[in-house]
Amino acid sequence: MKTIKFLNVVFNVKRNPEYKGNHELARTDRIHTTFPLDTTEQDMIDEFHAELVNISNGKRWLKGEIIQVTSIDNCFEDSAETSA
């Protein structure tokens, strides 16, 4: 077993006012995610906004087109065991 370390992050988010669709992300106000250690706050937000989201009708959106990070609620170093 190998221990991997990473940043565990909770973003506070709000619906992007320009998004008119009904994706479930548009209805949430907190998102939990992870990043490599040493990732800056701005890089976390930029990477999160740039992630692709697949919509069932074939339209692909970026997360930032659906929701916007308003703040980081929590960010801490975490670890997990992996079999690799």
C-alpha positions as semicolon CSV with decimal commas, in nm:
position;residue;x (nm);y (nm);z (nm)
1;M;0,000;0,000;0,000
2;K;0,112;0,352;-0,078
3;T;-0,005;0,674;0,089
4;I;-0,087;0,964;-0,139
5;K;-0,129;1,320;-0,010
6;F;-0,351;1,587;-0,165
7;L;-0,555;1,898;-0,087
8;N;-0,917;1,833;0,009
9;V;-1,121;2,141;-0,082
10;V;-1,478;2,259;-0,030
11;F;-1,590;2,539;-0,262
12;N;-1,890;2,761;-0,195
13;V;-2,054;2,815;-0,532
14;K;-2,346;2,998;-0,689
15;R;-2,529;2,963;-1,017
16;N;-2,374;3,155;-1,305
17;P;-2,646;3,414;-1,386
18;E;-2,582;3,366;-1,760
19;Y;-2,659;2,992;-1,744
20;K;-3,023;2,925;-1,837
21;G;-3,018;2,544;-1,826
22;N;-3,127;2,301;-1,554
23;H;-2,813;2,095;-1,482
24;E;-2,799;1,970;-1,123
25;L;-2,476;2,167;-1,063
26;A;-2,678;2,487;-1,099
27;R;-2,880;2,384;-0,791
28;T;-2,590;2,326;-0,551
29;D;-2,413;2,567;-0,319
30;R;-2,112;2,355;-0,208
31;I;-1,874;2,128;-0,400
32;H;-1,612;1,893;-0,253
33;T;-1,306;1,819;-0,469
34;T;-0,932;1,746;-0,449
35;F;-0,612;1,894;-0,591
36;P;-0,242;1,812;-0,583
37;L;-0,042;1,958;-0,296
38;D;0,104;2,305;-0,362
39;T;-0,187;2,407;-0,589
40;T;-0,262;2,776;-0,528
41;E;-0,614;2,894;-0,444
42;Q;-0,645;3,078;-0,775
43;D;-0,522;2,774;-0,969
44;M;-0,780;2,556;-0,789
45;I;-1,059;2,792;-0,889
46;D;-0,934;2,828;-1,247
47;E;-0,898;2,450;-1,291
48;F;-1,241;2,388;-1,138
49;H;-1,408;2,643;-1,370
50;A;-1,233;2,487;-1,673
51;E;-1,355;2,128;-1,610
52;L;-1,588;1,991;-1,877
53;V;-1,944;1,885;-1,793
54;N;-2,139;1,658;-2,025
55;I;-2,507;1,740;-2,065
56;S;-2,744;1,468;-2,187
57;N;-2,848;1,653;-2,504
58;G;-2,487;1,647;-2,626
59;K;-2,403;2,005;-2,532
60;R;-2,078;2,028;-2,337
61;W;-2,034;2,305;-2,082
62;L;-1,749;2,415;-1,860
63;K;-1,828;2,410;-1,488
64;G;-1,757;2,784;-1,479
65;E;-2,034;2,840;-1,734
66;I;-2,282;2,673;-1,497
67;I;-2,157;2,772;-1,151
68;Q;-1,903;3,016;-1,008
69;V;-1,683;2,970;-0,701
70;T;-1,767;3,240;-0,448
71;S;-1,517;3,129;-0,182
72;I;-1,320;2,839;-0,042
73;D;-1,502;2,709;0,263
74;N;-1,237;2,459;0,369
75;C;-0,897;2,346;0,240
76;F;-0,669;2,098;0,414
77;E;-0,400;1,841;0,344
78;D;-0,546;1,491;0,334
79;S;-0,420;1,145;0,250
80;A;-0,545;0,810;0,124
81;E;-0,407;0,460;0,088
82;T;-0,375;0,320;-0,262
83;S;-0,280;-0,024;-0,386
84;A;-0,056;0,119;-0,660
